[in-house]
């Protein structure tokens, strides 16, 4: 196959080969799967909604699947979600279809009903459910659907599909995975009904069979009908891969689907398996998906932490899947297909699989990506950089995520940029060496490549003083000098201070070492993924590990999907977690801590390491003297206010565009 540009993608011939799905021709095997972006307002399609999907099409994918579209009011949509059943959205759906289909890309709408899972609107209405068992995420107990209510929701699926067909969509994907309503029917773990919609395989598949048959009858054979199936619920008594294969065979014997994908987990403790984070290996479910593909007559979309073009190529080449879903990767860079096809793979902005995108959405905010500040904006797939009106000499101090991003983006606009730093990557480089955090290095490497490409002059092993900065004769100085952790405030004045986790990482070899007898105590006043990666490291190096935290639980700064993995790793490693506690004394290999509510103290003996991850103070000492001398000074990232990597990179991009 020859690409539209005339270049032959010899390196990835399978990934960029065409495929006919149903009656629709796809130009390659790359799919943007359903992702809820929270770009709607008051339940309406917005300009940003249209741009979000249009930019994925502009970047070169062959098929775009919409966010989950609510088919009925009993699955209560949030104001930032899109109800397919609302006639007021018809014009918006037409705009989406036109924007995507006009770029030789098929637009498919995902249809779903959440059933007992009211993820975004708990308490807004009594959720409908298959049985009276509670939702394992919210613990809400649903109203059990009557036969007439089941018929009502089946018709809602069919009517929603018909609406999208009239709006110009190429097809729909019925979402029957991830513990939503259809999974609740399919799984004996959640379906305890004793009528015709429960019991054996025929009963449990009846609802789905009625939905698929109704859509096919209403919308015709030329309308794509996709199905997202539960591949493995990963709970005792739930749907297994073998059961999934039986379900697919049963439903497709009546209404063959045009393609199928297999999702993992549900809303129980397997919730994190929906979106495997950076702690998972790449492609963790490909073996299961390959087995399921063998029993499917329809093309299969394989997905789940497929992180590169090479991995995607192998999926198609080796017969694991016919299509490849690249959700988070295409959030980070919608231009991925075009860049890869034109030989610019190094220019792909990486996904680090931190799941910040999911966290933002489930908190009710607009979707955001750590590495892609332009997410959901027009021109995102191929950004047009606005040249600076006046070329300036810019000196950036610090080469962490904020400094690298500022330097690269400012140089890209035409400024003459010098970057002064001790080392490239700053504290983020240290974090990337911790267990399960290696993907962070991808973001740093990308930003370094961008800085070099745009001509940034990089000076390393530099201790930046006022004189050293002024020696560059800058017009503008950007301080991206980061922050430092403060000594735990509750420690007695006579206490040994211990060491911050950052100082500890500066001194330790993260790749190995002998097991140390005794205990490591980690005080967690940070609650981020990096701190728990330190705990993982300590569990490998010390016979006993205790985590103290002043809050009643861990992980306020970790997406819930990821937090389940944090707890699992810590408990499996035998780490002792002491909530609602803070250290008050460290002396003579003993750490004394107090309950923050009662003041009662307890001691940990034989402590060989006391380390802490605490609130940070900006390293902003250079700002005042430089500004006093008349220099234009900007603070960015932690040097301005210690926050997350997402905040630092986004702020750096914004600053660079203002210079």
DRENRO-951462 format. One line per field, with one value per residue (C-alpha): x, z, y. Coordinates in nm, 4 decimals, padded with zeros to 6 digits. Each point is the difference from the previous one (the first is absolute). Last residue first. Layout:
xx (X; ...)
zz (Z; ...)
yy (Y; ...)
REM end
This chain:
xx (00.7559; -00.3698; 00.0099; 00.2893; -00.2013; -00.2978; 00.2206; 00.1728; -00.3333; -00.1222; 00.3223; 00.0011; -00.3719; 00.0124; 00.3160; -00.1881; 00.0336; 00.2656; -00.0704; 00.2186; 00.3252; -00.2144; -00.0921; 00.0897; 00.1435; 00.0525; 00.2616; 00.0446; 00.3296; 00.0073; 00.2690; -00.2629; -00.1588; 00.3225; 00.0495; -00.3602; -00.0315; 00.3235; -00.1302; -00.2980; 00.0558; -00.3674; -00.0928; -00.1440; -00.2534; 00.1412; 00.1437; 00.1976; 00.2754; 00.0988; 00.2414; 00.1503; -00.2835; 00.0486; -00.3074; -00.3298; -00.1659; -00.3601; -00.1539; -00.3595; -00.0709; -00.3668; -00.0845; 00.3436; 00.1124; 00.3575; 00.3268; 00.3257; 00.2812; 00.2814; 00.3479; 00.1630; -00.2301; -00.2892; -00.2794; -00.3476; -00.0941; -00.3572; -00.2973; -00.3532; 00.0827; 00.2593; 00.0816; 00.2273; 00.1637; -00.0293; 00.1055; -00.3434; -00.1588; 00.2112; -00.0476; -00.3775; -00.0396; 00.1875; -00.1835; -00.3367; 00.1398; 00.0595; -00.3685; -00.0816; 00.2276; 00.2782; 00.0258; -00.2213; 00.1986; -00.0099; -00.2638; -00.1071; 00.2419; 00.3100; 00.2003; 00.2492; 00.1361; 00.1887; 00.2468; 00.1639; 00.2774; 00.1357; 00.1194; -00.2893; -00.2654; 00.1975; -00.0297; -00.3766; -00.0232; 00.1941; -00.2565; -00.2620; 00.1563; 00.0092; -00.3671; -00.1024; -00.1325; 00.2441; 00.0085; 00.1195; 00.2490; 00.2037; 00.1506; 00.2590; 00.0368; 00.2712; 00.2143; 00.1106; -00.0417; 00.3035; -00.0125; -00.1757; -00.0994; -00.0975; 00.3587; -00.0309; 00.1491; -00.2090; -00.3036; 00.0403; 00.0302; -00.3275; -00.1673; 00.0843; 00.2387; -00.0182; -00.0179; 00.1383; -00.2320; 00.0990; -00.2488; -00.2782; -00.1403; -00.3504; 00.1051; 00.1490; 00.3164; -00.0831; 00.0264; 00.1798; -00.1246; 00.0585; 00.2478; -00.2086; 00.1071; -00.0600; 00.2263; -00.0719; 00.2158; 00.2989; 00.3643; 00.1198; 00.2359; -00.3110; -00.0825; 00.3491; 00.0087; -00.3349; 00.1154; -00.0911; 00.2008; 00.0717; 00.0746; -00.1816; -00.0124; -00.2576; -00.0242; -00.3559; -00.0021; -00.3563; 00.1007; 00.2043; -00.2917; -00.2430; 00.2293; 00.0278; -00.3781; -00.0413; 00.2629; -00.1704; -00.3415; 00.1378; 00.1848; -00.3368; -00.0719; 00.2524; -00.2223; -00.0827; 00.2867; 00.1994; 00.2424; -00.2572; -00.0213; 00.3650; -00.0541; -00.3042; 00.2246; 00.1885; -00.0349; 00.3318; 00.2677; 00.1434; -00.1784; 00.0352; -00.2106; 00.0802; -00.2688; 00.0147; -00.3706; -00.1542; -00.3337; 00.1495; 00.2637; -00.2759; -00.1641; 00.3248; 00.1155; -00.3367; -00.0484; 00.3506; -00.0360; -00.3408; 00.0849; 00.3314; 00.2838; 00.0560; 00.0902; -00.1382; 00.1819; -00.1893; 00.1629; -00.2864; -00.1427; -00.2904; -00.3325; 00.0479; -00.1032; -00.3421; 00.0457; -00.2566; -00.0914; -00.0521; -00.2409; -00.1015; -00.1178; -00.3256; 00.0235; -00.0951; 00.3446; 00.2406; 00.1852; 00.1085; 00.2526; -00.2062; -00.3298; -00.3238; -00.3689; -00.2371; -00.0811; -00.2681; 00.2407; -00.0472; 00.1243; 00.3123; 00.0926; -00.0443; 00.2382; 00.2441; 00.0212; 00.3818; 00.0477; 00.3069; -00.1413; 00.2626; 00.0053; 00.0923; 00.2881; 00.2381; -00.2383; 00.0519; 00.0167; -00.3028; -00.2238; 00.1041; -00.0758; -00.3339; -00.1118; 00.1127; -00.1587; -00.2575; 00.2864; -00.0524; -00.3677; 00.0985; 00.2284; -00.2799; -00.2415; 00.2045; -00.2383; 00.1608; -00.1915; 00.0195; 00.1210; 00.2458; 00.0776; 00.3762; 00.0213; -00.2955; 00.1183; 00.3648; -00.0667; -00.1599; 00.3067; 00.2300; -00.2219; 00.0350; -00.1692; -00.2687; -00.1310; -00.3333; -00.1493; -00.0809; -00.2899; -00.1243; -00.1375; -00.3146; -00.0127; 00.1336; 00.1329; 00.3679; -00.0378; -00.0733; 00.3367; 00.1804; -00.1909; 00.1092; 00.3635; -00.0252; -00.1235; 00.3169; 00.1021; 00.2944; 00.0772; -00.2073; 00.1459; -00.0511; -00.3789; -00.2386; -00.3276; -00.2970; 00.2173; -00.0196; -00.3647; 00.0938; -00.0782; -00.3629; -00.1201; 00.0656; 00.3148; 00.1242; -00.1333; -00.0325; -00.0626; -00.2353; -00.0582; -00.2785; -00.2471; -00.1929; -00.3552; -00.1434; 00.3137; 00.1826; -00.1700; 00.0817; 00.3563; 00.0808; -00.1352; 00.1931; 00.3227; -00.0586; -00.0503; 00.3386; 00.1616; -00.1540; -00.3196; -00.0394; -00.0171; 00.3257; 00.0958; 00.2231; -00.2915; 00.1694; -00.0713; -00.3099; -00.1269; 00.0043; -00.2223; -00.0022; -00.2861; 00.0955; -00.3022; -00.0086; -00.2148; -00.2987; -00.0662; -00.3287; 00.0431; 00.3675; -00.0697; -00.2856; 00.1980; 00.2936; -00.2158; -00.2098; 00.3121; 00.1478; -00.3100; -00.0240; 00.3629; -00.0642; -00.3034; 00.1590; 00.3154; -00.1919; -00.1638; -00.1214; -00.2013; -00.2828; -00.0762; 00.2077; 00.2282; 00.3312; 00.2058; 00.3102; 00.2532; -00.2090; 00.1230; -00.1879; -00.2710; 00.2395; 00.2286; -00.2857; -00.0540; 00.3622; 00.2601; 00.2883; -00.1483; -00.3202; 00.0494; -00.1885; 00.2105; -00.1884; 00.0330; 00.1144; -00.1386; -00.1902; -00.2550; -00.2732; 00.2144; 00.0615; -00.3719; -00.0657; 00.2602; -00.1652; -00.3412; 00.1366; 00.1699; -00.3119; -00.2159; 00.2070; -00.0356; -00.3814; -00.0136; 00.2020; -00.2327; -00.2997; 00.1638; 00.0695; 00.3397; 00.1276; 00.0385; 00.3661; 00.2027; 00.2831; 00.3294; 00.1848; 00.2598; -00.1389; -00.3451; -00.2355; -00.1799; -00.3729; 00.0003; 00.0084; 00.0279; -00.1627; 00.1496; -00.2187; 00.0697; 00.2527; 00.1381; 00.3271; 00.0433; 00.3384; 00.0498; -00.3652; 00.0779; -00.3275; -00.0781; 00.2641; -00.1807; 00.2143; 00.0225; 00.3349; -00.0356; 00.2094; 00.1626; 00.1965; 00.2993; 00.0607; 00.0373; -00.3557; -00.1240; 00.1435; -00.1239; -00.3271; -00.0784; 00.0793; -00.2110; -00.2914; 00.0256; -00.0206; -00.3089; -00.1643; 00.0901; -00.3288; -00.1853; 00.1243; 00.0219; 00.3691; 00.0733; 00.3475; 00.2021; 00.1275; -00.3318; 00.0140; -00.2053; -00.2536; -00.0379; -00.3749; -00.0084; 00.0653; 00.2615; 00.2988; 00.2782; 00.3314; 00.2708; 00.0151; 00.1853; 00.2336; 00.1085; 00.2874; 00.2361; 00.2030; 00.0638; -00.2905; -00.2380; 00.1272; -00.0255; -00.3625; -00.0988; 00.1241; -00.0931; -00.3676; -00.0067; 00.1899; -00.2696; -00.2560; -00.2444; -00.2630; -00.0627; 00.0156; 00.3461; 00.1742; 00.3780; 00.0107; 00.2550; -00.1511; 00.2287; -00.1292; 00.2627; 00.2169; 00.0611; 00.3077; -00.0132; 00.0384; -00.2074; -00.3260; -00.2608; -00.3558; -00.2373; 00.0548; 00.3608; 00.2160; 00.3680; 00.2834; 00.3694; 00.1756; 00.0484; 00.0977; 00.2641; 00.1727; 00.3577; -00.0883; -00.2478; 00.0050; 00.0092; -00.2243; -00.1586; -00.3305; 00.1810; 00.0933; -00.1219)
zz (02.5500; 00.0265; -00.1815; 00.2187; 00.3134; -00.1131; -00.0826; 00.3389; 00.1839; -00.1749; 00.0823; 00.3674; 00.0588; -00.1435; 00.1957; 00.3166; 00.2385; 00.1777; -00.0682; -00.2034; 00.0270; -00.0191; -00.3599; -00.1355; 00.1366; -00.2405; 00.0310; -00.2039; 00.1315; 00.1643; 00.2586; 00.2686; -00.2229; -00.0074; 00.3761; 00.0776; -00.2359; 00.0826; 00.3286; -00.1642; 00.0983; 00.0843; 00.3270; -00.0063; 00.2072; 00.1289; -00.1104; 00.2930; 00.0783; 00.3176; -00.0758; 00.2193; 00.2511; 00.2523; 00.1937; -00.0989; 00.2876; 00.0762; 00.1261; 00.0829; -00.1123; -00.0465; -00.3476; -00.1620; 00.1426; 00.1049; -00.1280; 00.1666; -00.2249; 00.1659; -00.1379; 00.2690; -00.0617; -00.2255; 00.1765; -00.0750; -00.3130; -00.1276; 00.0055; -00.1360; -00.2081; 00.0882; -00.2985; 00.0590; -00.3185; -00.0480; -00.3653; -00.1101; 00.2078; -00.1639; -00.3531; 00.0337; 00.1697; -00.2794; -00.2677; 00.1376; 00.0051; -00.3748; -00.0929; 00.2843; -00.1535; 00.2476; 00.1837; 00.2915; 00.0178; 00.3468; 00.2705; 00.3266; -00.0603; 00.2089; -00.1794; 00.1360; -00.2195; 00.1630; -00.1831; 00.1224; -00.1505; -00.1885; -00.3628; -00.2140; 00.2291; -00.0073; -00.3787; 00.0111; 00.2635; -00.2321; -00.2699; 00.2565; 00.0253; -00.3775; -00.0314; 00.2159; 00.3575; 00.1215; 00.3805; -00.0067; 00.2777; -00.1020; 00.2705; -00.1056; 00.2366; 00.0942; -00.2043; -00.3297; -00.3162; -00.2223; -00.2917; -00.3280; -00.2833; 00.2030; 00.1091; 00.2942; 00.0711; -00.2049; 00.0727; 00.3736; -00.0573; -00.1901; 00.2601; 00.2607; 00.2727; 00.3727; 00.2171; 00.3257; 00.2609; 00.2552; -00.1425; 00.0151; -00.3382; -00.0776; -00.2855; -00.2110; -00.1547; -00.3240; -00.3507; -00.2591; -00.3108; -00.3704; -00.1634; -00.3034; 00.0130; -00.3330; -00.0721; -00.2681; -00.2033; 00.0789; 00.0106; 00.0609; 00.2697; 00.1860; 00.0805; 00.1288; 00.2098; 00.1631; 00.0760; -00.1975; 00.1033; -00.3415; -00.0681; -00.3337; -00.2615; -00.2743; -00.2982; -00.1306; -00.3770; -00.0705; -00.0642; 00.3208; 00.2111; -00.1727; 00.0586; 00.3684; 00.0259; -00.1497; 00.2308; 00.3037; -00.0999; -00.0686; 00.3335; 00.1765; -00.1484; 00.2421; 00.3044; 00.0890; 00.2447; 00.0353; -00.2647; -00.1499; 00.3371; -00.0201; -00.3468; 00.1318; 00.2618; -00.2687; -00.3540; -00.1385; 00.2587; 00.1954; -00.2162; -00.2262; -00.3194; -00.2560; -00.2408; -00.3012; -00.0685; -00.3268; 00.1085; 00.0196; 00.2328; 00.2425; -00.0232; 00.0563; 00.2898; 00.1741; -00.0309; 00.1254; 00.2943; 00.1060; -00.0253; 00.1784; -00.1641; 00.2292; -00.0797; -00.3305; -00.1651; -00.2775; -00.2541; -00.1913; -00.3531; -00.0237; -00.1585; 00.1146; -00.2592; 00.0495; -00.0115; -00.2147; 00.1769; -00.2155; 00.1876; 00.2433; -00.2720; 00.1808; 00.3705; 00.1941; 00.1436; -00.0516; 00.3310; -00.1127; 00.2327; 00.3183; -00.1836; 00.0934; -00.0192; 00.1172; 00.3689; 00.1713; 00.2342; -00.2115; -00.3034; 00.1642; 00.1422; -00.3344; -00.1724; 00.2923; -00.0872; 00.0421; -00.3222; -00.1060; -00.3417; -00.2374; -00.2371; -00.3348; -00.1600; 00.0272; -00.2253; -00.2868; -00.2856; -00.1911; 00.1105; 00.3615; -00.0010; -00.1782; 00.2353; 00.3216; -00.0859; 00.2758; 00.2498; 00.3741; -00.0461; -00.2828; 00.2361; 00.2554; -00.2360; -00.2358; -00.1193; -00.2530; -00.2766; -00.1295; 00.3322; 00.1390; -00.3482; 00.0214; -00.2584; 00.1412; 00.3610; -00.1092; -00.1860; 00.3127; 00.2063; -00.2571; -00.0222; 00.3718; 00.3384; -00.0143; 00.3527; -00.0510; -00.3441; -00.2630; -00.2383; -00.1425; -00.3482; 00.0056; -00.0185; 00.3545; 00.1650; -00.0812; 00.0960; 00.3555; 00.0330; -00.1427; 00.2370; 00.2982; -00.1115; -00.0727; 00.3472; 00.1553; -00.3165; 00.1612; 00.3518; 00.2752; 00.2415; -00.2575; 00.0296; -00.1287; -00.0902; 00.0644; 00.2214; 00.2753; 00.0606; 00.0892; 00.3659; -00.1085; -00.2807; -00.2760; -00.1452; -00.3555; -00.3353; -00.3128; -00.3400; -00.2775; -00.3640; -00.2575; 00.2260; -00.0967; 00.1312; 00.0901; 00.0169; 00.1066; 00.3407; 00.0808; -00.1355; 00.1851; 00.3270; -00.0362; -00.0714; 00.3041; 00.2127; -00.1125; 00.0677; 00.3480; 00.1018; 00.3747; 00.2746; 00.1584; -00.1439; -00.2967; -00.2158; -00.3019; -00.3632; 00.0685; -00.3461; -00.2007; -00.3008; -00.3391; -00.2451; -00.3087; -00.2020; -00.3435; 00.1197; 00.1092; 00.2709; 00.1523; -00.0445; 00.0988; 00.3011; 00.1224; -00.0437; 00.1964; 00.2876; 00.0166; 00.0058; 00.2750; 00.2175; -00.0658; 00.0833; 00.3660; -00.0846; -00.2785; 00.2056; 00.2952; 00.2884; -00.0696; -00.2512; -00.0351; 00.3717; 00.2989; 00.0210; 00.1868; -00.2546; 00.1499; 00.0263; -00.2505; -00.2544; -00.3168; 00.1519; 00.2084; -00.3011; -00.1908; 00.2749; 00.0441; 00.1606; -00.2273; -00.3156; -00.2082; -00.1789; -00.3302; -00.2715; -00.2582; -00.3709; -00.2834; 00.1672; -00.2269; 00.2370; -00.1270; 00.1043; 00.3372; 00.0655; -00.1058; 00.2482; 00.2770; -00.0865; 00.0172; 00.3347; 00.1383; -00.1249; 00.2064; 00.2954; -00.0195; -00.0468; 00.3198; 00.1775; -00.1090; 00.1300; 00.3324; 00.0856; 00.3549; 00.1635; 00.0786; 00.3213; 00.0085; 00.1325; -00.2000; -00.1578; 00.0612; -00.1249; 00.2399; -00.0708; -00.0541; -00.3475; -00.3569; 00.0963; -00.0417; 00.1981; 00.2381; -00.1063; 00.0682; 00.2980; -00.1680; -00.3131; -00.1541; 00.0559; 00.0207; -00.0462; 00.0552; -00.3713; -00.1880; -00.3316; -00.3105; -00.3645; -00.1668; -00.3157; -00.3028; -00.2361; -00.2927; -00.1239; -00.3512; 00.1303; -00.0869; 00.2276; 00.3086; -00.0287; -00.1654; 00.2715; 00.2809; -00.1564; -00.0501; 00.3635; 00.0988; -00.2130; 00.1682; 00.3529; 00.0746; -00.0801; 00.3329; -00.0133; -00.0845; 00.3343; 00.0054; 00.3170; 00.1600; 00.1697; 00.1519; -00.1659; 00.2074; -00.1245; 00.0614; -00.2557; -00.2837; -00.2661; 00.1549; -00.2535; 00.1060; -00.1601; -00.3742; -00.1955; -00.2711; -00.2875; -00.2473; 00.2015; -00.1905; 00.2197; -00.1578; 00.1272; 00.3565; -00.0499; -00.1148; 00.3125; 00.2470; -00.2311; 00.0013; 00.3787; 00.0202; -00.2077; 00.2459; -00.0042; 00.2677; 00.3358; 00.1972; -00.1454; -00.1827; 00.0159; 00.2730; -00.2028; 00.0259; -00.1967; -00.2479; -00.2206; -00.2564; -00.2494; -00.2120; -00.2563; -00.3177; -00.2818; 00.1212; -00.2563; 00.1236; -00.0971; 00.3218; 00.0736; -00.3120; 00.0836; -00.1302; 00.0832; 00.2182; 00.3039; -00.2174; -00.2002; 00.3004; -00.1128; -00.3673; 00.0434; -00.3708; -00.0495; -00.2655; 00.2404; -00.0184; 00.1283; -00.2368; 00.0794)
yy (03.5149; -00.0819; -00.3365; -00.1097; 00.0840; -00.2082; -00.2982; 00.0225; 00.0200; -00.3133; -00.1833; 00.1011; -00.0589; -00.3513; -00.0793; 00.0854; 00.2934; 00.2049; 00.3693; 00.2351; -00.1960; -00.3145; 00.0779; 00.3439; 00.3227; 00.2885; 00.2723; 00.3190; 00.1395; 00.3405; -00.0718; -00.0518; -00.2643; -00.2003; 00.0380; -00.1058; -00.2968; -00.1799; -00.1394; -00.1735; -00.3626; -00.0422; -00.1744; -00.3501; -00.1903; -00.3304; -00.3306; -00.1315; -00.2446; -00.1806; -00.2819; -00.2707; -00.0062; -00.2819; 00.1078; 00.1600; 00.1835; 00.0908; 00.3235; 00.0934; 00.3565; -00.0822; 00.1267; 00.0288; -00.3345; 00.0528; -00.1428; -00.0995; -00.1145; -00.1953; -00.0607; 00.2169; 00.2957; 00.0952; 00.1858; 00.1370; -00.1943; 00.0386; -00.2348; -00.0178; -00.3100; -00.2647; -00.2222; -00.3001; -00.1240; -00.3770; 00.0070; -00.1266; 00.2767; 00.2700; -00.1294; -00.0370; 00.3368; 00.1781; -00.1984; 00.1104; 00.3520; -00.0069; -00.0199; 00.2399; 00.2634; 00.0854; 00.3332; -00.1013; -00.3237; -00.1458; -00.0081; 00.1667; 00.2901; 00.0718; -00.2693; -00.2513; -00.2783; -00.2864; -00.2231; -00.3208; -00.2119; 00.2986; 00.0284; -00.1254; 00.1496; 00.3255; 00.0096; -00.0529; 00.2741; 00.2314; -00.0879; 00.0986; 00.3459; 00.0401; -00.0895; 00.2935; 00.0186; 00.2682; -00.0045; -00.3609; -00.0725; -00.3031; -00.2202; -00.2578; -00.2922; -00.2458; -00.2336; 00.1485; -00.2073; 00.0405; 00.2415; 00.0554; 00.2313; 00.3051; 00.0661; 00.2373; 00.3430; 00.2423; -00.2166; 00.0624; 00.3742; -00.0067; -00.2224; 00.2606; -00.1065; -00.0681; 00.3089; -00.1426; 00.1353; 00.2647; 00.2530; -00.2594; -00.0917; 00.1277; 00.2259; -00.2759; 00.1521; 00.1779; -00.1426; 00.2079; 00.1740; 00.0419; 00.2361; 00.0832; 00.3646; 00.1695; 00.2955; 00.2584; 00.2364; -00.2174; 00.1085; -00.3602; 00.1338; 00.1143; -00.3642; -00.0767; 00.3162; -00.0746; -00.3531; -00.3092; -00.3027; -00.1466; -00.3646; 00.0441; 00.2777; -00.0583; 00.2344; -00.0405; -00.0432; -00.1072; -00.3606; -00.0110; 00.1227; -00.2355; -00.2949; 00.0954; 00.0271; -00.3464; -00.1494; 00.1532; -00.1289; -00.3468; 00.0031; 00.0149; -00.3437; -00.1538; 00.0515; -00.3625; -00.0453; 00.3236; 00.1238; 00.2397; 00.1734; 00.1003; 00.1471; 00.1869; 00.1619; 00.1887; -00.1284; 00.1131; 00.0638; 00.2945; 00.2503; 00.3028; 00.0118; 00.2678; 00.1148; 00.2296; 00.0558; -00.1191; -00.1458; -00.3485; 00.1398; 00.1012; -00.3447; -00.1883; 00.2187; 00.0083; -00.3742; -00.0791; 00.2367; -00.1266; -00.3706; 00.0424; 00.1878; 00.2982; 00.3583; 00.1241; 00.2884; 00.1778; 00.2303; 00.1553; -00.0014; 00.2406; -00.0954; -00.3594; -00.2546; -00.1668; -00.3748; -00.1766; -00.3203; -00.3121; -00.2287; 00.2781; 00.2379; 00.0753; -00.0720; -00.3131; -00.0734; 00.2896; -00.0520; -00.3479; -00.1678; -00.0119; -00.0446; 00.1731; -00.0888; 00.2699; -00.0263; -00.2073; -00.1791; -00.3128; 00.1902; 00.1382; -00.3405; -00.1730; 00.2422; -00.0246; -00.3688; -00.0052; -00.1946; 00.2027; 00.0889; 00.1266; 00.2991; -00.1539; 00.1919; -00.2960; -00.1956; 00.2437; -00.2537; 00.1291; -00.2859; 00.0428; 00.3716; -00.0445; -00.2786; 00.1816; 00.3359; -00.0431; 00.0281; -00.0480; -00.0817; -00.2340; -00.1949; -00.0074; -00.1713; -00.2153; -00.2715; -00.2346; -00.1778; -00.3568; -00.1330; -00.2521; -00.1286; 00.0387; 00.2779; 00.1933; 00.0092; 00.0210; 00.3256; 00.1465; -00.0906; 00.1592; 00.3071; 00.0509; -00.0259; -00.2669; 00.0464; -00.1808; -00.0561; -00.2633; 00.0670; -00.3298; -00.0619; -00.2168; -00.3805; -00.0148; -00.3159; 00.0541; 00.3651; -00.1089; -00.1709; 00.3045; 00.2265; -00.2054; 00.0091; 00.3715; 00.0861; 00.1448; 00.1880; 00.1780; -00.1123; 00.1601; 00.2559; 00.2770; -00.0282; -00.2643; 00.1704; -00.2279; -00.2207; 00.2583; -00.0873; -00.3600; 00.0765; 00.0350; 00.2275; -00.2525; -00.1510; -00.0421; 00.1140; -00.2153; 00.1557; -00.1118; 00.0820; -00.0222; -00.1810; -00.3119; 00.0036; -00.3416; -00.2153; 00.3147; -00.0021; -00.3613; -00.0040; 00.3197; -00.1375; -00.3258; 00.1899; 00.2197; -00.3106; -00.1312; 00.3382; 00.0112; 00.1775; 00.0282; -00.2619; 00.1107; 00.3369; 00.0846; 00.1158; -00.1588; 00.0780; 00.2078; 00.0928; 00.3207; -00.0616; 00.1663; 00.0399; 00.1957; 00.1170; -00.1624; -00.2937; 00.2096; 00.2588; -00.1176; -00.3757; 00.0053; 00.2212; -00.2193; -00.3220; 00.1418; 00.1257; -00.3180; -00.2175; 00.2157; -00.0397; -00.3743; -00.0774; -00.0876; -00.2101; -00.2009; -00.0522; -00.1425; 00.1820; 00.3497; 00.2023; -00.2576; 00.0210; -00.1152; 00.3029; -00.0330; 00.1960; 00.1631; -00.2838; -00.2010; 00.2517; 00.0922; 00.2187; 00.2093; 00.0123; 00.1636; 00.2565; 00.1093; -00.2265; 00.0923; -00.1562; -00.0062; 00.3302; -00.0230; 00.1632; 00.2026; 00.0636; 00.2204; 00.3122; 00.2395; 00.1535; -00.2348; -00.2965; 00.1636; 00.0337; -00.3590; -00.1214; 00.2007; -00.1467; -00.3536; 00.0518; 00.1701; -00.2879; -00.2427; 00.2388; -00.0013; -00.3791; -00.0416; 00.2413; -00.2097; -00.3178; 00.1704; 00.1402; -00.0396; 00.3417; 00.0308; -00.0346; 00.2530; -00.1354; 00.2698; -00.2290; -00.3511; 00.1018; -00.1697; -00.3292; 00.0498; -00.1498; 00.1314; 00.3619; 00.3363; 00.2839; 00.2010; 00.3539; 00.2739; -00.1911; -00.0798; 00.2115; -00.0697; -00.3715; -00.0991; -00.3692; -00.1890; 00.0051; 00.1962; 00.0102; 00.0119; 00.0903; 00.0695; 00.2062; -00.0886; 00.2503; -00.1445; 00.1954; 00.1267; 00.3555; 00.1081; -00.2806; 00.1680; 00.3589; -00.1065; -00.2543; 00.2437; 00.2747; -00.2389; -00.1052; 00.3651; 00.0514; -00.2985; 00.1080; 00.1795; -00.3234; -00.1462; -00.3823; -00.0083; 00.1636; 00.1556; 00.0498; 00.3219; 00.0740; -00.3524; -00.2726; -00.1968; -00.3536; 00.0139; 00.2804; -00.2418; -00.0707; 00.1749; 00.0433; -00.1551; 00.2101; -00.0319; -00.2654; 00.1276; -00.2224; 00.0243; 00.2158; 00.2600; 00.3007; 00.1868; -00.2682; 00.0413; 00.3775; -00.0228; -00.1927; 00.2602; 00.2877; -00.1022; -00.0224; 00.3297; 00.1692; -00.1311; -00.2929; 00.0502; -00.1675; 00.3213; 00.0528; -00.2811; -00.0211; -00.2645; -00.2012; -00.3512; -00.2302; -00.2590; -00.1561; 00.1827; -00.2772; -00.0687; -00.2832; 00.2031; 00.1551; -00.1535; -00.1033; -00.0404; -00.2839; -00.1925; 00.0792; 00.0153; 00.0311; 00.2145; -00.0517; 00.2564; -00.2210; -00.2954; 00.1865; 00.1561; 00.0657; 00.0097; 00.2848; 00.0951; 00.3761; 00.1567; 00.2470; -00.1882; -00.3118; -00.2806; -00.3497)
REM end
